Amino acid sequence: MFTVKSAPVIVFTIVFYFIVTTEAQTSIPAPDPTSCALKSNTSCEECLQNVTCLWCIPTKQCIDYPVRNILPPNSVCPLNDARWGLCWVNFQILIITMAVLAGIIIIAILVCCFCCCKCERAGNKREDAKVERQTRARKSRQKVKRTEMQLRHDEIRQKYGLAKDNPYSRMDSNKEESHR
């Protein structure tokens, strides 16, 4: 079904899907642009009906989220007491959770990449060993065939009186003929 080599593709697809769906969710228009300050001294639920508002528990103020800063400064509201999006979500815990999840995802991607590289190298070693075995077997078969062919040739030479007992015998016979 899934192979180790397809793991990076699957991880990329999942990450791409989450990015696309997050982008799609952020493009939803905000509700009526009523001022957040008007909802101060009411309730957290009422304040957070507008996604641009931030609720501060100790002061019971509904504040426009300081969009110029990623995190609301401590002077506006301490992170532990700030609520945004949902009243039961502690902003500080939300940030810590998101950081931990991001770290886990990054570590998982690195582990997948490491495993893929390691398995690929092991596969290459197995492939090399297989090719080496095949080469040795081929050479062995070739040697056997060469030996059989040599035996056949020797039999034919012997049959027709062309046996090669001594490769230098022809030279010796040429010397004797030249001396005569």
CNS distance restraints for C-alpha pairs under 8 A (distance, minus, plus):
assign (resid   2 and name CA) (resid   6 and name CA) 6.42 0.50 0.50
assign (resid   2 and name CA) (resid   7 and name CA) 7.47 0.50 0.50
assign (resid   3 and name CA) (resid   7 and name CA) 6.76 0.50 0.50
assign (resid   4 and name CA) (resid 115 and name CA) 7.86 0.50 0.50
assign (resid   4 and name CA) (resid 116 and name CA) 5.93 0.50 0.50
assign (resid   4 and name CA) (resid 119 and name CA) 7.69 0.50 0.50
assign (resid   5 and name CA) (resid 116 and name CA) 6.09 0.50 0.50
assign (resid   5 and name CA) (resid 120 and name CA) 8.00 0.50 0.50
assign (resid   6 and name CA) (resid  10 and name CA) 6.36 0.50 0.50
assign (resid   7 and name CA) (resid  11 and name CA) 6.15 0.50 0.50
assign (resid   7 and name CA) (resid 112 and name CA) 6.90 0.50 0.50
assign (resid   7 and name CA) (resid 116 and name CA) 7.79 0.50 0.50
assign (resid   8 and name CA) (resid  12 and name CA) 6.02 0.50 0.50
assign (resid   8 and name CA) (resid 109 and name CA) 7.77 0.50 0.50
assign (resid   8 and name CA) (resid 112 and name CA) 6.98 0.50 0.50
assign (resid   8 and name CA) (resid 113 and name CA) 6.87 0.50 0.50
assign (resid   9 and name CA) (resid  13 and name CA) 6.11 0.50 0.50
assign (resid  10 and name CA) (resid  14 and name CA) 6.24 0.50 0.50
assign (resid  11 and name CA) (resid  15 and name CA) 6.20 0.50 0.50
assign (resid  11 and name CA) (resid 109 and name CA) 7.26 0.50 0.50
assign (resid  12 and name CA) (resid  16 and name CA) 5.96 0.50 0.50
assign (resid  13 and name CA) (resid  17 and name CA) 6.05 0.50 0.50
assign (resid  14 and name CA) (resid  18 and name CA) 6.34 0.50 0.50
assign (resid  15 and name CA) (resid  19 and name CA) 6.25 0.50 0.50
assign (resid  16 and name CA) (resid  20 and name CA) 6.14 0.50 0.50
assign (resid  17 and name CA) (resid  21 and name CA) 6.11 0.50 0.50
assign (resid  18 and name CA) (resid  22 and name CA) 5.93 0.50 0.50
assign (resid  19 and name CA) (resid  23 and name CA) 6.12 0.50 0.50
assign (resid  20 and name CA) (resid  24 and name CA) 6.14 0.50 0.50
assign (resid  21 and name CA) (resid  25 and name CA) 6.11 0.50 0.50
assign (resid  22 and name CA) (resid  26 and name CA) 6.22 0.50 0.50
assign (resid  23 and name CA) (resid  27 and name CA) 6.37 0.50 0.50
assign (resid  24 and name CA) (resid  28 and name CA) 7.19 0.50 0.50
assign (resid  30 and name CA) (resid  50 and name CA) 7.20 0.50 0.50
assign (resid  30 and name CA) (resid  51 and name CA) 6.67 0.50 0.50
assign (resid  30 and name CA) (resid  52 and name CA) 7.85 0.50 0.50
assign (resid  31 and name CA) (resid  49 and name CA) 7.98 0.50 0.50
assign (resid  31 and name CA) (resid  50 and name CA) 6.06 0.50 0.50
assign (resid  31 and name CA) (resid  51 and name CA) 7.55 0.50 0.50
assign (resid  32 and name CA) (resid  50 and name CA) 7.40 0.50 0.50
assign (resid  33 and name CA) (resid  50 and name CA) 7.69 0.50 0.50
assign (resid  34 and name CA) (resid  38 and name CA) 7.73 0.50 0.50
assign (resid  34 and name CA) (resid  50 and name CA) 7.89 0.50 0.50
assign (resid  35 and name CA) (resid  39 and name CA) 7.56 0.50 0.50
assign (resid  35 and name CA) (resid  64 and name CA) 7.57 0.50 0.50
assign (resid  36 and name CA) (resid  40 and name CA) 7.15 0.50 0.50
assign (resid  36 and name CA) (resid  47 and name CA) 6.82 0.50 0.50
assign (resid  36 and name CA) (resid  50 and name CA) 7.69 0.50 0.50
assign (resid  36 and name CA) (resid  52 and name CA) 7.79 0.50 0.50
assign (resid  36 and name CA) (resid  53 and name CA) 5.64 0.50 0.50
assign (resid  36 and name CA) (resid  62 and name CA) 5.41 0.50 0.50
assign (resid  36 and name CA) (resid  63 and name CA) 5.42 0.50 0.50
assign (resid  36 and name CA) (resid  64 and name CA) 5.55 0.50 0.50
assign (resid  37 and name CA) (resid  61 and name CA) 7.27 0.50 0.50
assign (resid  37 and name CA) (resid  62 and name CA) 5.49 0.50 0.50
assign (resid  37 and name CA) (resid  63 and name CA) 5.72 0.50 0.50
assign (resid  37 and name CA) (resid  64 and name CA) 7.27 0.50 0.50
assign (resid  38 and name CA) (resid  62 and name CA) 7.66 0.50 0.50
assign (resid  39 and name CA) (resid  43 and name CA) 7.85 0.50 0.50
assign (resid  39 and name CA) (resid  46 and name CA) 7.11 0.50 0.50
assign (resid  39 and name CA) (resid  47 and name CA) 5.60 0.50 0.50
assign (resid  39 and name CA) (resid  61 and name CA) 7.62 0.50 0.50
assign (resid  39 and name CA) (resid  62 and name CA) 5.77 0.50 0.50
assign (resid  40 and name CA) (resid  47 and name CA) 7.32 0.50 0.50
assign (resid  40 and name CA) (resid  60 and name CA) 6.34 0.50 0.50
assign (resid  40 and name CA) (resid  61 and name CA) 4.43 0.50 0.50
assign (resid  40 and name CA) (resid  62 and name CA) 4.58 0.50 0.50
assign (resid  40 and name CA) (resid  63 and name CA) 7.66 0.50 0.50
assign (resid  41 and name CA) (resid  60 and name CA) 5.39 0.50 0.50
assign (resid  41 and name CA) (resid  61 and name CA) 5.94 0.50 0.50
assign (resid  41 and name CA) (resid  62 and name CA) 7.58 0.50 0.50
assign (resid  42 and name CA) (resid  46 and name CA) 6.85 0.50 0.50
assign (resid  42 and name CA) (resid  47 and name CA) 7.30 0.50 0.50
assign (resid  42 and name CA) (resid  60 and name CA) 7.46 0.50 0.50
assign (resid  43 and name CA) (resid  47 and name CA) 6.28 0.50 0.50
assign (resid  43 and name CA) (resid  60 and name CA) 7.67 0.50 0.50
assign (resid  44 and name CA) (resid  48 and name CA) 6.09 0.50 0.50
assign (resid  44 and name CA) (resid  55 and name CA) 6.06 0.50 0.50
assign (resid  44 and name CA) (resid  60 and name CA) 7.94 0.50 0.50
assign (resid  44 and name CA) (resid  62 and name CA) 7.88 0.50 0.50
assign (resid  44 and name CA) (resid  83 and name CA) 7.98 0.50 0.50
assign (resid  44 and name CA) (resid  87 and name CA) 6.01 0.50 0.50
assign (resid  45 and name CA) (resid  49 and name CA) 6.39 0.50 0.50
assign (resid  45 and name CA) (resid  86 and name CA) 7.63 0.50 0.50
assign (resid  45 and name CA) (resid  87 and name CA) 6.42 0.50 0.50
assign (resid  47 and name CA) (resid  53 and name CA) 6.48 0.50 0.50
assign (resid  47 and name CA) (resid  54 and name CA) 7.41 0.50 0.50
assign (resid  47 and name CA) (resid  55 and name CA) 6.56 0.50 0.50
assign (resid  47 and name CA) (resid  62 and name CA) 5.82 0.50 0.50
assign (resid  48 and name CA) (resid  52 and name CA) 7.90 0.50 0.50
assign (resid  48 and name CA) (resid  53 and name CA) 5.86 0.50 0.50
assign (resid  48 and name CA) (resid  54 and name CA) 6.80 0.50 0.50
assign (resid  48 and name CA) (resid  55 and name CA) 7.01 0.50 0.50
assign (resid  48 and name CA) (resid  84 and name CA) 6.64 0.50 0.50
assign (resid  48 and name CA) (resid  85 and name CA) 5.98 0.50 0.50
assign (resid  48 and name CA) (resid  86 and name CA) 6.86 0.50 0.50
assign (resid  48 and name CA) (resid  87 and name CA) 7.48 0.50 0.50
assign (resid  51 and name CA) (resid  84 and name CA) 7.57 0.50 0.50
assign (resid  51 and name CA) (resid  85 and name CA) 6.24 0.50 0.50
assign (resid  52 and name CA) (resid  64 and name CA) 5.97 0.50 0.50
assign (resid  52 and name CA) (resid  65 and name CA) 5.57 0.50 0.50
assign (resid  53 and name CA) (resid  62 and name CA) 6.30 0.50 0.50
assign (resid  53 and name CA) (resid  63 and name CA) 5.54 0.50 0.50
assign (resid  53 and name CA) (resid  64 and name CA) 4.67 0.50 0.50
assign (resid  53 and name CA) (resid  65 and name CA) 5.22 0.50 0.50
assign (resid  53 and name CA) (resid  84 and name CA) 6.97 0.50 0.50
assign (resid  54 and name CA) (resid  62 and name CA) 5.69 0.50 0.50
assign (resid  54 and name CA) (resid  63 and name CA) 5.08 0.50 0.50
assign (resid  54 and name CA) (resid  64 and name CA) 5.99 0.50 0.50
assign (resid  54 and name CA) (resid  65 and name CA) 5.29 0.50 0.50
assign (resid  54 and name CA) (resid  82 and name CA) 6.80 0.50 0.50
assign (resid  54 and name CA) (resid  83 and name CA) 5.91 0.50 0.50
assign (resid  54 and name CA) (resid  84 and name CA) 5.10 0.50 0.50
assign (resid  54 and name CA) (resid  85 and name CA) 7.97 0.50 0.50
assign (resid  55 and name CA) (resid  60 and name CA) 6.90 0.50 0.50
assign (resid  55 and name CA) (resid  61 and name CA) 5.92 0.50 0.50
assign (resid  55 and name CA) (resid  62 and name CA) 4.72 0.50 0.50
assign (resid  55 and name CA) (resid  63 and name CA) 6.33 0.50 0.50
assign (resid  55 and name CA) (resid  82 and name CA) 5.82 0.50 0.50
assign (resid  55 and name CA) (resid  83 and name CA) 5.05 0.50 0.50
assign (resid  55 and name CA) (resid  84 and name CA) 6.45 0.50 0.50
assign (resid  56 and name CA) (resid  60 and name CA) 5.50 0.50 0.50
assign (resid  56 and name CA) (resid  61 and name CA) 5.42 0.50 0.50
assign (resid  56 and name CA) (resid  62 and name CA) 6.55 0.50 0.50
assign (resid  56 and name CA) (resid  63 and name CA) 7.65 0.50 0.50
assign (resid  56 and name CA) (resid  77 and name CA) 5.90 0.50 0.50
assign (resid  56 and name CA) (resid  78 and name CA) 7.97 0.50 0.50
assign (resid  56 and name CA) (resid  81 and name CA) 5.84 0.50 0.50
assign (resid  56 and name CA) (resid  82 and name CA) 4.84 0.50 0.50
assign (resid  56 and name CA) (resid  83 and name CA) 6.41 0.50 0.50
assign (resid  57 and name CA) (resid  61 and name CA) 7.25 0.50 0.50
assign (resid  57 and name CA) (resid  81 and name CA) 5.46 0.50 0.50
assign (resid  57 and name CA) (resid  82 and name CA) 6.57 0.50 0.50
assign (resid  57 and name CA) (resid  83 and name CA) 7.65 0.50 0.50
assign (resid  58 and name CA) (resid  81 and name CA) 6.99 0.50 0.50
assign (resid  65 and name CA) (resid  72 and name CA) 7.24 0.50 0.50
assign (resid  66 and name CA) (resid  70 and name CA) 7.81 0.50 0.50
assign (resid  66 and name CA) (resid  71 and name CA) 7.80 0.50 0.50
assign (resid  66 and name CA) (resid  72 and name CA) 5.99 0.50 0.50
assign (resid  69 and name CA) (resid  73 and name CA) 7.56 0.50 0.50
assign (resid  72 and name CA) (resid  76 and name CA) 6.53 0.50 0.50
assign (resid  72 and name CA) (resid  77 and name CA) 6.88 0.50 0.50
assign (resid  72 and name CA) (resid  78 and name CA) 7.92 0.50 0.50
assign (resid  72 and name CA) (resid  79 and name CA) 7.22 0.50 0.50
assign (resid  73 and name CA) (resid  77 and name CA) 6.64 0.50 0.50
assign (resid  73 and name CA) (resid  78 and name CA) 7.28 0.50 0.50
assign (resid  73 and name CA) (resid  79 and name CA) 7.97 0.50 0.50
assign (resid  74 and name CA) (resid  78 and name CA) 4.63 0.50 0.50
assign (resid  74 and name CA) (resid  79 and name CA) 6.82 0.50 0.50
assign (resid  77 and name CA) (resid  81 and name CA) 6.74 0.50 0.50
assign (resid  77 and name CA) (resid  82 and name CA) 6.02 0.50 0.50
assign (resid  78 and name CA) (resid  82 and name CA) 6.18 0.50 0.50
assign (resid  79 and name CA) (resid  90 and name CA) 7.88 0.50 0.50
assign (resid  79 and name CA) (resid  91 and name CA) 5.81 0.50 0.50
assign (resid  79 and name CA) (resid  92 and name CA) 5.26 0.50 0.50
assign (resid  80 and name CA) (resid  90 and name CA) 6.23 0.50 0.50
assign (resid  80 and name CA) (resid  91 and name CA) 6.23 0.50 0.50
assign (resid  80 and name CA) (resid  92 and name CA) 5.27 0.50 0.50
assign (resid  80 and name CA) (resid  93 and name CA) 7.76 0.50 0.50
assign (resid  81 and name CA) (resid  90 and name CA) 6.99 0.50 0.50
assign (resid  81 and name CA) (resid  91 and name CA) 7.42 0.50 0.50
assign (resid  82 and name CA) (resid  90 and name CA) 6.73 0.50 0.50
assign (resid  82 and name CA) (resid  91 and name CA) 5.68 0.50 0.50
assign (resid  82 and name CA) (resid  92 and name CA) 7.90 0.50 0.50
assign (resid  83 and name CA) (resid  87 and name CA) 5.62 0.50 0.50
assign (resid  83 and name CA) (resid  88 and name CA) 7.56 0.50 0.50
assign (resid  83 and name CA) (resid  89 and name CA) 6.41 0.50 0.50
assign (resid  83 and name CA) (resid  90 and name CA) 5.97 0.50 0.50
assign (resid  83 and name CA) (resid  91 and name CA) 5.69 0.50 0.50
assign (resid  84 and name CA) (resid  89 and name CA) 7.46 0.50 0.50
assign (resid  84 and name CA) (resid  91 and name CA) 6.84 0.50 0.50
assign (resid  85 and name CA) (resid  89 and name CA) 7.79 0.50 0.50
assign (resid  89 and name CA) (resid  93 and name CA) 7.55 0.50 0.50
assign (resid  89 and name CA) (resid  94 and name CA) 6.73 0.50 0.50
assign (resid  90 and name CA) (resid  94 and name CA) 6.06 0.50 0.50
assign (resid  91 and name CA) (resid  95 and name CA) 6.27 0.50 0.50
assign (resid  92 and name CA) (resid  96 and name CA) 6.31 0.50 0.50
assign (resid  93 and name CA) (resid  97 and name CA) 5.94 0.50 0.50
assign (resid  94 and name CA) (resid  98 and name CA) 6.10 0.50 0.50
assign (resid  95 and name CA) (resid  99 and name CA) 6.16 0.50 0.50
assign (resid  96 and name CA) (resid 100 and name CA) 6.17 0.50 0.50
assign (resid  97 and name CA) (resid 101 and name CA) 6.11 0.50 0.50
assign (resid  98 and name CA) (resid 102 and name CA) 6.07 0.50 0.50
assign (resid  99 and name CA) (resid 103 and name CA) 6.14 0.50 0.50
assign (resid 100 and name CA) (resid 104 and name CA) 6.16 0.50 0.50
assign (resid 101 and name CA) (resid 105 and name CA) 6.15 0.50 0.50
assign (resid 102 and name CA) (resid 106 and name CA) 6.18 0.50 0.50
assign (resid 103 and name CA) (resid 107 and name CA) 6.11 0.50 0.50
assign (resid 104 and name CA) (resid 108 and name CA) 6.02 0.50 0.50
assign (resid 105 and name CA) (resid 109 and name CA) 6.18 0.50 0.50
assign (resid 106 and name CA) (resid 110 and name CA) 6.23 0.50 0.50
assign (resid 107 and name CA) (resid 111 and name CA) 6.08 0.50 0.50
assign (resid 108 and name CA) (resid 112 and name CA) 6.13 0.50 0.50
assign (resid 109 and name CA) (resid 113 and name CA) 6.18 0.50 0.50
assign (resid 110 and name CA) (resid 114 and name CA) 6.08 0.50 0.50
assign (resid 111 and name CA) (resid 115 and name CA) 6.03 0.50 0.50
assign (resid 112 and name CA) (resid 116 and name CA) 6.07 0.50 0.50
assign (resid 113 and name CA) (resid 117 and name CA) 6.23 0.50 0.50
assign (resid 114 and name CA) (resid 118 and name CA) 6.10 0.50 0.50
assign (resid 115 and name CA) (resid 119 and name CA) 5.95 0.50 0.50
assign (resid 116 and name CA) (resid 120 and name CA) 5.98 0.50 0.50
assign (resid 117 and name CA) (resid 121 and name CA) 6.22 0.50 0.50
assign (resid 118 and name CA) (resid 122 and name CA) 6.23 0.50 0.50
assign (resid 119 and name CA) (resid 123 and name CA) 5.98 0.50 0.50
assign (resid 120 and name CA) (resid 124 and name CA) 6.23 0.50 0.50
assign (resid 121 and name CA) (resid 125 and name CA) 6.37 0.50 0.50
assign (resid 122 and name CA) (resid 126 and name CA) 6.27 0.50 0.50
assign (resid 123 and name CA) (resid 127 and name CA) 6.04 0.50 0.50
assign (resid 124 and name CA) (resid 128 and name CA) 5.99 0.50 0.50
assign (resid 125 and name CA) (resid 129 and name CA) 6.14 0.50 0.50
assign (resid 126 and name CA) (resid 130 and name CA) 6.20 0.50 0.50
assign (resid 127 and name CA) (resid 131 and name CA) 6.22 0.50 0.50
assign (resid 128 and name CA) (resid 132 and name CA) 6.09 0.50 0.50
assign (resid 129 and name CA) (resid 133 and name CA) 6.18 0.50 0.50
assign (resid 130 and name CA) (resid 134 and name CA) 6.23 0.50 0.50
assign (resid 131 and name CA) (resid 135 and name CA) 6.12 0.50 0.50
assign (resid 132 and name CA) (resid 136 and name CA) 6.20 0.50 0.50
assign (resid 133 and name CA) (resid 137 and name CA) 6.15 0.50 0.50
assign (resid 134 and name CA) (resid 138 and name CA) 6.07 0.50 0.50
assign (resid 135 and name CA) (resid 139 and name CA) 6.15 0.50 0.50
assign (resid 136 and name CA) (resid 140 and name CA) 6.10 0.50 0.50
assign (resid 137 and name CA) (resid 141 and name CA) 6.21 0.50 0.50
assign (resid 138 and name CA) (resid 142 and name CA) 6.08 0.50 0.50
assign (resid 139 and name CA) (resid 143 and name CA) 6.09 0.50 0.50
assign (resid 140 and name CA) (resid 144 and name CA) 6.31 0.50 0.50
assign (resid 141 and name CA) (resid 145 and name CA) 6.21 0.50 0.50
assign (resid 142 and name CA) (resid 146 and name CA) 6.08 0.50 0.50
assign (resid 143 and name CA) (resid 147 and name CA) 6.15 0.50 0.50
assign (resid 144 and name CA) (resid 148 and name CA) 6.20 0.50 0.50
assign (resid 145 and name CA) (resid 149 and name CA) 6.07 0.50 0.50
assign (resid 146 and name CA) (resid 150 and name CA) 6.11 0.50 0.50
assign (resid 147 and name CA) (resid 151 and name CA) 6.23 0.50 0.50
assign (resid 148 and name CA) (resid 152 and name CA) 6.23 0.50 0.50
assign (resid 149 and name CA) (resid 153 and name CA) 6.16 0.50 0.50
assign (resid 150 and name CA) (resid 154 and name CA) 6.12 0.50 0.50
assign (resid 151 and name CA) (resid 155 and name CA) 6.18 0.50 0.50
assign (resid 152 and name CA) (resid 156 and name CA) 6.29 0.50 0.50
assign (resid 153 and name CA) (resid 157 and name CA) 6.16 0.50 0.50
assign (resid 154 and name CA) (resid 158 and name CA) 6.11 0.50 0.50
assign (resid 154 and name CA) (resid 163 and name CA) 6.83 0.50 0.50
assign (resid 155 and name CA) (resid 159 and name CA) 6.06 0.50 0.50
assign (resid 156 and name CA) (resid 160 and name CA) 6.35 0.50 0.50
assign (resid 157 and name CA) (resid 161 and name CA) 5.88 0.50 0.50
assign (resid 157 and name CA) (resid 162 and name CA) 4.51 0.50 0.50
assign (resid 157 and name CA) (resid 163 and name CA) 4.94 0.50 0.50
assign (resid 157 and name CA) (resid 164 and name CA) 7.73 0.50 0.50
assign (resid 158 and name CA) (resid 162 and name CA) 5.70 0.50 0.50
assign (resid 158 and name CA) (resid 163 and name CA) 4.72 0.50 0.50
assign (resid 165 and name CA) (resid 169 and name CA) 7.86 0.50 0.50
assign (resid 168 and name CA) (resid 172 and name CA) 6.44 0.50 0.50
assign (resid 169 and name CA) (resid 173 and name CA) 6.16 0.50 0.50
assign (resid 170 and name CA) (resid 174 and name CA) 6.22 0.50 0.50
assign (resid 171 and name CA) (resid 175 and name CA) 6.35 0.50 0.50
assign (resid 172 and name CA) (resid 176 and name CA) 6.43 0.50 0.50
assign (resid 173 and name CA) (resid 177 and name CA) 6.32 0.50 0.50
assign (resid 174 and name CA) (resid 178 and name CA) 6.27 0.50 0.50
assign (resid 175 and name CA) (resid 179 and name CA) 6.32 0.50 0.50
assign (resid 176 and name CA) (resid 180 and name CA) 6.57 0.50 0.50
